[in-house]
């Protein structure tokens, strides 16, 4: 089946043919909605009437769309038009591995770079319970900058028996094969595939070993004259040793290949993550591996060839005996001890550590006594003392350890200030925030508005280095590299969402600005800290929904070469982290942010006694937030991490019964109900945040928005509009669409957050930049009112979230009061009028501060999330690769 150029399949216009693979043909196309190139895979005509092949085609979409990883091609959409089934996927501009192999041999460095990325992508799929089963050079694409993308999960099969969790079963896929059926590509399949036996993730390891063998030698390990002979060789024969074909292959690489090509699955890796780590370790230490140094690989533990040759050792020469002795030493190398984690502070309100150059003290921010200021801790004695008056934060020590530079807030403005660590008065240098010293101590970089500036330590010579391209990009931290060639810039663009968290490299002369993609999928990232002139470390939350103090899971501590080098996970951390600092050789200091949140209900009726009108609807150690009443107020839906990742749950307001409404390995949050009782929420299950809708019990889920980057915070009107916020830089703002996604158009451009439709459907409110609440007409997006938030605390949780009272004449919103406690205010709403004088306090309780909240349909009850954030400093010892 050939599709002509110009043909349209849904919103996609065919541009030209790319090739054929698996069960379909692949075309280049243009997405008319988002104006971007995509690849379209179309099921071949001879298969279109085959129900099993149709099932497998849809299975590919479900399996691949559930995976979110930089080395796995992203599936955007699946559809069917005029009998033609298709799926739209990320267009990868590059060459497949087959083309690269046909063009000539690969260097060892390039080979390992490709193999390590393939293993990393497979490890993600295997952790989700998905096996590729057709890995081959044709299904491995490499972009111009060396990024690998695994294609074609058309033969993927969800492995039964995988528990649901953060990395668990991705989707309810029905196996598309029967016992004894052989699927895969001859020459790259595993022995168990060739026999038609049951396969698991270790089958993909064998296929990767076959591909790696071909990259190293230029020859397929089991290629014979016919397919039948090739399959027999896979089952019975050992391949020619790699070193006979490529004598320059380092021993650790040979061991990895041998283990992957073991005939018995039990002799391969117990985890593909271990395989990925071994490849990464050899890739990162290639010179040592080539010289014969022992790298402590997991692969050395079970080479199948050695198991067979071991009994013949008695007849070998002395030289071979010495080799076996060396092998025994290697095989029994004890694994490295894991890093030791210890608490450094215990107040629950400590953050932003900065280590002294000699590693003997740490300065940090703390609000333990009710005022944010800078404290000093001596690691030897353990003493802790405040060294500034506050409100202060973001302290950084000078290269000689005698001075600190920090952000001081006064008169509604942020100032870059300097002070001696012990004694001395505060000195203002410039208006701005988030400072950092240059390595020679002669300059201080800082942030002012949407720009990055520099100033001398005496306050002279302030000048702009770089102006951020987008004015709504908030720079959160700056860090000079040790050789002063770069300044790492950590930022978030266009509102509070993980889709827009990133970091970049800025040259101190301001002439170069290089974007760096954070490694591994996830949520918020900490500030980026240098551990070498070309290498950084940072923490990234595993949950894509973890932003700021509301942390819903663990974090990875990531080590990454920059600007475009490889990355690896050093270790996993509990909770979130905003700063990681080297403290000395093998030692780190960091802040660890742990949060729990529970749902509480209160009565708004006058005269109700507090003891009778307040109760916990949930009360435990999970993060339960974003509550919303069902239309009859009999249930409260909320998002929770109690299942291992974020899902939508509901609790009965009558008897406390708790039920889960969504069950997907992706994050589901932002739950709400449409006026007619449909469940509406935000989900990351398509690969990016989009708006989804289902029946009240979670059944019949379908995607509403097709933003392609970041659609969040849905709300619905009585006349059937779904309104949501887009963080897409090309179309940022408030959007509205019908429940089926049709008639989508932008209402309000710019930064908007947390929209809420009025009860009559005429208006929608949204927070703009966390400083005010705008009210807009749903019909045309025109602004009819603006409510100033006037927050006192610059860091309140949930600042600016707002809701309508049922009469549509009052707006409730979260902000901070005069004592910096988070509170809920009410303010009258009259289109076109300033009603700030009518503001009145609704809820204020410093022990039960609201973060997110909702109002019952009758206006008599309020439900809110009570957040408890604990932030303490930790030290890590024994971390490999860390130097001061």
Protein Blocks (a to p, Z undefined) as FASTA:
>chain_A
ZZdehiaghjbccfbdfbdehjbccdddddfklopadddddddfklmmmmklmmmmmmmm
mmmmmpccfkbccdfbdcdeehiacddddddddddfklmmmnoccdfklmmmmmmmmmmm
mmmmmmnopafklacfklpccdfkopacdehjllgccdehiacdfklcfbdcddfbdehi
acdjehjacfklmnopacdfklmmmmmmmmmmmmmnopafkbcfblklmmmmmmmmccdd
fklmmmmlcfklmmmmmmmmpmblklmcfbfklmmmmmmmmmmmmmmmmnopaehiaklm
ocfklmmmmmmmmmmcfklmmmmmmmmmmmmpccddddddddfbfnopaghiaddfklpa
ccdddfklopacdddddfknopacdfbebjaehiacdfkopaccddddeehiacdddddf
egcidddfbgcehiaddfkopaccddehjaccdddfkopaiacfbdcfblkbccfbdcdd
fklpaccddddeeiaafklgccddddfklpaccddddehiaddddddddfbfkbccdddd
fblklgcjbdcbdcdddddddfkbccddfbdcehjdfbdcdfbehiacdddddddddddd
ddfbehiafklmgccfbdcfbdcehiacdfklpaccdddfknopacdddddfklopacdf
bdcfbdcehiacdfkopacdddfknopacdddddfkopaiacfbdnhpagghiaddfkop
acdddfbfklgccddddfkopaiacfbgcjdehiaddfklmaccddehhlaccdddfklo
pafbdcdfkiablcbghihiacddfklpaccdddddfkopacdddddddehiacklmgcc
fbdcfklccfbdcddfkopaccdddddddddddddehiehiaZZ
